[in-house]
Amino acid sequence: MIQRSLTLFAGLFVLILVVGWLMGLPFTSSRLVEAAAYSLIALGLNIQWGYGGLFNFGIMGFLMLGGFAVTFISYPINPQFWGSDGPWMLGRALIAFAAGALLVIGARKSERIGIRGKWKGFVTVLAWFVAYCVYRSQIDPAAAYIEANAGFVGGLGAHPVLGWLFGGVLAAGIAFIVGKIALGLRTDYLAIATIGISEIIRALIKNMDWLTRGTLTVSPIPWPTPLPQDYQATGSDMFSSLLLARGGFLLLALLVLGAAMWLISRAYAGPWGRMMRAIRDNHIAAASMGKNVTARQLEIFVFGSVLMGIGGAMLVSFTQIFDPSSYQPINHTFLIWVMIIVGGAGNNWGAVFGAVLIWLVWVVSEPLAKVIFDYVSFWSSNAGWGAIPEIESRSAQMRVFVLGLVITIALRYAPKGLIPEAVRREG
């Protein structure tokens, strides 16, 4: 298994060199930074699916939470917002939200004062209705005021790495709520539920213009490392400054990825990992041995979501733009699942290998297809058969075809992934 892994990673290294030779160092360095972020996200899904058997199709929602988090933390302060009545109006909305939450919690505990059965259900529904009305009575005028006078809330002007950490914390909080609601469902129902929750998150972030600017986007998001302009200011030429800046970002991303790999590997190699494998393989038997299956599944769901939130924040930091409308399920959910399927579920190195390989295939297939189409179109035109129409759109569609071809080949010859899980069994 070790020899196979080393061979595959050597082949991946050769592929990276070929891409660098064909596409150039600036293109390749950007793709490697993105691949590092996607590796972290794939590790998060590997924790949930490979370790715990949890079918999470809501990855896109956690990536958006991470992107919003780093935008909110690192984007410069908006003086128009802080110099207006916006903060006071938002404070009242938060108080109304807290009061509504306490009202709902009180209604759910109403059996302590003798309210039971249908009356408890009626009181709970009424509490939700009142809480909703109270909250909307405060947030709607606050949102309208902020959009009219300040545009949006803006950021806090802090270091982007703090935004990455906040992205993980925010994703963990939402994952805890989602897990408490959905983890009791069967595997297929869990997948459907997480899809729905992801779409809810996307709709909220996309339409809360007062907080996220919605489809207007937020840019430029600060980098955690020096920008190319900073190197140019010290006398570096444009090409060198570009490589130095992206190299610094890549080094930081690899440090985060390496720390996550080390922590996950340490945990999975110990008693916690053995317990998670037991729950994944036979949760009924694990429960009969006294393990709290639902609590452990919630734990692993939250841990995986933390990495997704951090990875989503890293991607937004690197691209320097937060655009909620750019998040699509095929790019930010399906693609991550392909990385795990091809790389190998339950194996951290397999997840990283799959992430880098699939991301390179995804981003290179379009320009490569365009070159091939242009050549064939030139040849067919000279032969009198006519040119290939709509080459740009056809080239973009080839990415999906190539991805499907990779999945088919991988499942045919390596159904457990190219680097599958290796479980030690004591004889």
C-alpha positions as CSV (number, residue, x, y, z in Angstrom):
1,M,0.0,0.0,0.0
2,I,2.9,2.4,0.9
3,Q,4.6,1.7,-2.5
4,R,1.3,2.2,-4.3
5,S,0.8,5.6,-2.6
6,L,4.3,6.8,-3.3
7,T,3.9,5.8,-6.9
8,L,0.6,7.7,-7.3
9,F,2.0,10.8,-5.6
10,A,5.1,10.6,-7.8
11,G,2.7,10.5,-10.8
12,L,0.8,13.4,-9.4
13,F,4.0,15.4,-9.1
14,V,4.9,14.7,-12.7
15,L,1.4,15.9,-13.7
16,I,1.9,19.1,-11.8
17,L,5.2,19.6,-13.6
18,V,3.5,19.0,-17.0
19,V,0.7,21.5,-16.2
20,G,3.3,24.0,-15.1
21,W,5.2,23.5,-18.4
22,L,2.1,23.8,-20.6
23,M,0.1,26.4,-18.7
24,G,2.9,28.5,-17.0
25,L,3.9,29.0,-13.5
26,P,1.4,31.8,-12.6
27,F,-1.5,29.6,-13.6
28,T,-0.1,26.5,-11.9
29,S,0.7,28.3,-8.7
30,S,-2.9,29.6,-8.4
31,R,-4.3,26.1,-9.0
32,L,-2.0,24.6,-6.3
33,V,-3.2,27.2,-3.8
34,E,-6.8,26.3,-4.6
35,A,-6.0,22.6,-4.6
36,A,-4.6,23.0,-1.0
37,A,-7.9,24.6,0.1
38,Y,-9.9,21.8,-1.6
39,S,-7.7,19.2,0.1
40,L,-8.8,20.7,3.4
41,I,-12.4,20.6,2.4
42,A,-12.0,17.0,1.2
43,L,-10.5,16.0,4.5
44,G,-13.6,17.4,6.2
45,L,-15.8,15.3,4.0
46,N,-13.5,12.3,4.6
47,I,-14.0,12.7,8.3
48,Q,-17.8,12.7,7.9
49,W,-18.2,10.0,5.2
50,G,-15.0,8.0,5.4
51,Y,-14.8,7.9,9.2
52,G,-18.4,8.2,10.2
53,G,-20.5,7.1,7.2
54,L,-22.5,10.4,7.2
55,F,-23.9,11.4,3.8
56,N,-23.4,15.1,3.8
57,F,-24.6,16.8,0.6
58,G,-24.6,20.3,2.2
59,I,-20.9,21.0,1.6
60,M,-21.7,24.2,-0.4
61,G,-23.5,25.7,2.5
62,F,-20.5,25.3,4.8
63,L,-18.2,26.7,2.2
64,M,-20.4,29.8,1.9
65,L,-20.3,30.2,5.7
66,G,-16.5,30.2,5.6
67,G,-16.5,32.7,2.8
68,F,-18.8,35.0,4.6
69,A,-16.8,34.6,7.8
70,V,-13.5,35.7,6.3
71,T,-15.2,38.6,4.5
72,F,-16.9,39.8,7.7
73,I,-13.7,39.5,9.8
74,S,-11.0,40.8,7.4
75,Y,-12.8,43.3,5.1
76,P,-12.1,46.9,6.1
77,I,-14.5,48.7,8.5
78,N,-17.3,50.6,6.9
79,P,-17.4,54.0,8.6
80,Q,-20.7,54.9,7.0
81,F,-22.3,52.0,8.9
82,W,-20.7,52.6,12.3
83,G,-21.4,56.4,12.0
84,S,-25.1,55.8,11.5
85,D,-28.0,54.4,13.5
86,G,-27.4,51.0,11.9
87,P,-25.5,49.4,14.9
88,W,-28.2,50.5,17.3
89,M,-31.0,49.2,15.1
90,L,-29.1,45.9,14.6
91,G,-28.6,45.7,18.4
92,R,-32.4,45.9,18.9
93,A,-32.9,43.2,16.3
94,L,-30.4,40.9,18.1
95,I,-32.3,41.6,21.4
96,A,-35.6,40.7,19.7
97,F,-34.0,37.5,18.3
98,A,-32.7,36.5,21.7
99,A,-36.1,37.2,23.3
100,G,-37.9,35.1,20.6
101,A,-35.4,32.3,21.2
102,L,-36.1,32.3,24.9
103,L,-39.8,32.4,24.2
104,V,-39.6,29.3,22.0
105,I,-37.3,27.5,24.5
106,G,-39.8,28.3,27.3
107,A,-42.7,26.9,25.2
108,R,-40.8,23.7,24.6
109,K,-40.3,23.3,28.4
110,S,-44.0,24.2,29.1
111,E,-44.7,20.7,30.5
112,R,-43.0,21.8,33.7
113,I,-45.9,24.1,34.4
114,G,-48.5,21.5,33.5
115,I,-49.0,22.2,29.7
116,R,-48.9,18.8,27.9
117,G,-50.1,17.1,24.8
118,K,-51.9,19.1,22.1
119,W,-51.8,22.2,24.2
120,K,-48.0,22.1,24.3
121,G,-47.9,21.8,20.5
122,F,-50.2,24.8,20.2
123,V,-48.2,26.9,22.6
124,T,-44.9,26.0,20.8
125,V,-46.4,27.0,17.4
126,L,-47.7,30.2,18.9
127,A,-44.3,31.0,20.4
128,W,-42.6,30.5,17.0
129,F,-45.2,32.8,15.4
130,V,-44.8,35.5,18.0
131,A,-40.9,35.2,18.0
132,Y,-40.9,35.5,14.2
133,C,-43.1,38.6,14.2
134,V,-41.1,40.3,16.9
135,Y,-37.8,39.6,15.2
136,R,-39.0,40.7,11.7
137,S,-40.5,43.9,13.2
138,Q,-36.9,44.9,14.1
139,I,-34.7,43.4,11.5
140,D,-36.7,44.6,8.4
141,P,-36.4,48.3,9.2
142,A,-32.8,47.8,10.2
143,A,-31.9,46.1,7.0
144,A,-33.7,48.7,4.9
145,Y,-31.9,51.5,6.8
146,I,-28.5,50.0,6.4
147,E,-28.9,49.3,2.7
148,A,-30.1,52.8,2.1
149,N,-27.5,54.7,4.1
150,A,-24.4,52.5,4.3
151,G,-24.8,49.9,1.6
152,F,-23.9,47.0,4.0
153,V,-22.4,46.4,7.4
154,G,-18.8,45.9,6.1
155,G,-16.1,44.1,7.9
156,L,-14.0,44.3,11.1
157,G,-10.6,44.9,9.5
158,A,-8.9,42.0,11.4
159,H,-6.3,39.6,10.0
160,P,-7.6,37.1,7.5
161,V,-6.3,34.1,9.4
162,L,-8.8,35.1,12.2
163,G,-11.4,35.0,9.5
164,W,-10.4,31.5,8.6
165,L,-10.7,30.5,12.3
166,F,-14.1,32.2,12.5
167,G,-15.2,30.4,9.4
168,G,-14.5,27.1,11.2
169,V,-16.3,28.2,14.3
170,L,-19.3,29.5,12.4
171,A,-19.5,26.3,10.3
172,A,-19.2,24.3,13.6
173,G,-22.1,26.2,15.1
174,I,-24.4,25.7,12.2
175,A,-23.3,22.0,11.8
176,F,-24.2,21.4,15.5
177,I,-27.7,22.8,14.9
178,V,-28.1,20.8,11.6
179,G,-26.8,17.7,13.3
180,K,-29.2,17.9,16.2
181,I,-32.0,18.1,13.6
182,A,-30.9,15.7,10.9
183,L,-28.5,13.1,12.3
184,G,-31.3,10.9,13.5
185,L,-32.4,10.3,9.9
186,R,-31.5,7.4,7.7
187,T,-28.6,7.8,5.2
188,D,-30.6,8.8,2.2
189,Y,-32.9,11.1,4.2
190,L,-29.8,12.7,5.7
191,A,-28.5,13.5,2.2
192,I,-31.8,15.1,1.2
193,A,-32.0,17.1,4.5
194,T,-28.4,18.4,4.1
195,I,-29.1,19.5,0.5
196,G,-32.2,21.4,1.7
197,I,-30.2,23.1,4.5
198,S,-27.4,24.0,2.1
199,E,-29.9,25.7,-0.2
200,I,-31.4,27.6,2.8
201,I,-28.0,28.9,3.7
202,R,-27.3,29.9,0.1
203,A,-30.6,31.7,-0.1
204,L,-30.0,33.6,3.2
205,I,-26.5,34.7,2.4
206,K,-27.4,35.6,-1.2
207,N,-30.4,37.8,-0.1
208,M,-29.1,39.4,3.1
209,D,-27.7,42.4,1.2
210,W,-27.3,44.5,4.4
211,L,-24.9,41.9,5.7
212,T,-23.2,40.2,2.7
213,R,-24.0,42.6,-0.2
214,G,-25.7,39.6,-1.9
215,T,-25.2,39.6,-5.7
216,L,-23.3,42.9,-5.6
217,T,-20.3,41.0,-4.2
218,V,-17.6,42.2,-1.8
219,S,-14.0,42.8,-2.9
220,P,-11.1,43.0,-2.5
221,I,-10.8,40.6,0.4
222,P,-7.4,41.1,2.1
223,W,-4.7,38.4,1.8
224,P,-3.1,36.9,4.9
225,T,0.3,37.1,3.2
226,P,1.9,40.0,1.2
227,L,0.3,40.8,-2.2
228,P,2.2,41.0,-5.5
229,Q,2.0,44.8,-5.2
230,D,3.9,44.6,-1.9
231,Y,6.8,42.8,-3.6
232,Q,6.7,45.2,-6.5
233,A,7.0,48.1,-4.1
234,T,10.3,46.6,-3.0
235,G,11.7,46.4,-6.5
236,S,10.7,42.9,-7.7
237,D,9.5,42.6,-11.3
238,M,5.9,41.6,-12.0
239,F,6.6,37.9,-12.7
240,S,8.7,37.4,-9.6
241,S,6.4,39.3,-7.4
242,L,3.5,37.2,-8.6
243,L,5.3,33.9,-7.8
244,L,6.6,35.1,-4.5
245,A,3.1,36.3,-3.4
246,R,1.4,33.1,-4.4
247,G,4.2,31.0,-3.0
248,G,3.7,32.6,0.4
249,F,0.0,32.0,0.3
250,L,0.6,28.4,-0.8
251,L,3.1,27.9,2.1
252,L,0.5,29.1,4.6
253,A,-2.2,26.9,3.1
254,L,0.1,23.9,3.3
255,L,0.9,24.6,6.9
256,V,-2.8,24.7,7.8
257,L,-3.4,21.5,5.7
258,G,-0.4,19.8,7.4
259,A,-1.6,20.7,10.9
260,A,-5.1,19.3,10.0
261,M,-3.6,16.1,8.6
262,W,-1.5,15.6,11.7
263,L,-4.3,16.2,14.2
264,I,-6.7,13.9,12.2
265,S,-4.2,11.1,11.8
266,R,-3.4,11.2,15.5
267,A,-7.0,11.0,16.5
268,Y,-8.0,8.4,14.0
269,A,-5.1,6.1,15.0
270,G,-6.2,6.0,18.6
271,P,-9.3,4.7,20.5
272,W,-11.4,7.5,19.1
273,G,-10.8,6.3,15.5
274,R,-11.5,2.7,16.4
275,M,-14.8,3.8,17.9
276,M,-15.7,5.8,14.8
277,R,-14.9,2.8,12.6
278,A,-17.1,0.6,14.8
279,I,-20.0,3.0,14.6
280,R,-19.6,3.4,10.8
281,D,-19.5,-0.3,10.1
282,N,-22.2,-1.4,12.5
283,H,-23.9,1.3,14.6
284,I,-26.3,-1.2,16.2
285,A,-23.5,-3.3,17.5
286,A,-21.7,-0.2,18.7
287,A,-24.8,1.1,20.5
288,S,-25.2,-2.3,22.2
289,M,-21.7,-1.9,23.6
290,G,-22.8,1.3,25.3
291,K,-21.6,3.9,22.8
292,N,-23.6,7.0,22.3
293,V,-23.9,6.7,18.5
294,T,-25.8,9.9,17.9
295,A,-23.5,12.0,20.0
296,R,-20.4,10.6,18.3
297,Q,-21.9,11.2,14.9
298,L,-22.7,14.8,15.8
299,E,-19.1,15.1,17.0
300,I,-17.7,13.9,13.7
301,F,-20.2,16.0,11.7
302,V,-19.1,19.1,13.5
303,F,-15.4,18.3,13.1
304,G,-15.7,17.8,9.4
305,S,-17.7,21.0,8.9
306,V,-15.0,23.0,10.7
307,L,-12.5,22.0,8.0
308,M,-15.0,22.8,5.3
309,G,-15.6,26.3,6.8
310,I,-11.8,27.0,7.0
311,G,-11.3,25.7,3.4
312,G,-14.1,27.9,2.1
313,A,-12.6,30.9,3.9
314,M,-9.2,30.2,2.3
315,L,-10.7,30.0,-1.2
316,V,-12.4,33.4,-0.8
317,S,-9.3,35.0,0.7
318,F,-7.2,33.8,-2.3
319,T,-9.7,34.9,-5.0
320,Q,-10.2,38.2,-3.1
321,I,-14.0,38.3,-3.9
322,F,-17.0,37.0,-2.1
323,D,-19.8,36.4,-4.6
324,P,-22.7,34.3,-3.2
325,S,-24.1,33.8,-6.7
326,S,-20.9,32.0,-7.8
327,Y,-21.5,29.0,-5.5
328,Q,-22.9,26.1,-7.5
329,P,-23.6,22.5,-6.3
330,I,-21.6,20.9,-9.1
331,N,-18.5,23.0,-8.2
332,H,-18.9,23.1,-4.4
333,T,-20.6,19.8,-3.5
334,F,-20.4,17.2,-6.3
335,L,-16.8,18.0,-7.1
336,I,-15.8,17.3,-3.4
337,W,-17.5,14.0,-3.5
338,V,-15.7,13.0,-6.6
339,M,-12.4,13.8,-4.9
340,I,-13.2,11.4,-2.1
341,I,-14.6,8.7,-4.3
342,V,-11.5,8.8,-6.6
343,G,-9.0,9.3,-3.9
344,G,-10.3,6.8,-1.4
345,A,-12.7,7.3,1.5
346,G,-11.4,6.7,5.0
347,N,-7.8,7.5,4.0
348,N,-6.4,11.0,4.6
349,W,-3.7,10.7,2.0
350,G,-6.3,9.4,-0.5
351,A,-8.5,12.4,0.2
352,V,-5.6,14.8,-0.4
353,F,-4.5,12.9,-3.5
354,G,-8.0,12.9,-4.9
355,A,-8.5,16.6,-4.2
356,V,-5.3,17.7,-6.0
357,L,-5.9,15.3,-8.9
358,I,-9.5,16.1,-9.6
359,W,-9.0,19.8,-9.2
360,L,-6.2,19.8,-11.7
361,V,-8.3,17.7,-14.1
362,W,-11.2,20.1,-13.6
363,V,-9.3,23.3,-14.3
364,V,-7.1,22.0,-17.1
365,S,-9.7,20.1,-19.1
366,E,-11.4,23.3,-20.4
367,P,-8.3,25.1,-21.9
368,L,-7.0,21.7,-23.1
369,A,-10.3,21.0,-24.8
370,K,-10.3,24.4,-26.4
371,V,-6.9,23.9,-27.9
372,I,-8.0,20.5,-29.3
373,F,-11.2,22.0,-30.7
374,D,-9.3,24.9,-32.3
375,Y,-6.9,22.5,-34.0
376,V,-9.7,20.2,-35.2
377,S,-11.8,23.2,-36.3
378,F,-8.8,24.6,-38.3
379,W,-8.2,21.2,-39.9
380,S,-11.9,20.7,-40.7
381,S,-12.2,24.2,-42.2
382,N,-9.3,23.6,-44.5
383,A,-10.8,20.3,-45.5
384,G,-14.0,22.1,-46.5
385,W,-16.2,20.5,-43.7
386,G,-16.7,23.8,-41.8
387,A,-15.5,25.0,-38.4
388,I,-16.7,23.7,-35.1
389,P,-19.3,26.1,-33.7
390,E,-19.5,27.5,-30.2
391,I,-16.0,26.3,-29.2
392,E,-16.0,28.3,-25.9
393,S,-19.2,26.7,-24.5
394,R,-18.3,23.2,-25.8
395,S,-14.9,23.5,-24.1
396,A,-16.5,24.4,-20.8
397,Q,-18.9,21.4,-21.1
398,M,-16.0,19.1,-21.7
399,R,-15.0,19.5,-18.0
400,V,-18.1,17.6,-17.0
401,F,-17.5,14.9,-19.6
402,V,-13.9,14.4,-18.5
403,L,-14.9,14.3,-14.8
404,G,-17.5,11.7,-15.6
405,L,-14.9,9.7,-17.5
406,V,-12.5,9.8,-14.6
407,I,-15.2,8.6,-12.2
408,T,-16.1,5.8,-14.5
409,I,-12.5,4.6,-14.8
410,A,-11.8,5.0,-11.1
411,L,-14.8,3.0,-10.1
412,R,-14.1,0.3,-12.6
413,Y,-10.5,-0.3,-11.6
414,A,-10.4,1.1,-8.1
415,P,-13.9,0.9,-6.5
416,K,-12.5,1.7,-3.1
417,G,-10.4,4.6,-4.4
418,L,-6.9,4.9,-5.7
419,I,-5.6,5.0,-2.1
420,P,-8.2,3.1,-0.1
421,E,-8.5,2.9,3.7
422,A,-6.0,0.6,5.3
423,V,-7.3,-0.9,8.6
424,R,-4.9,-2.8,10.8
425,R,-6.4,-6.0,12.2
426,E,-4.8,-7.5,15.3
427,G,-4.3,-11.3,14.8
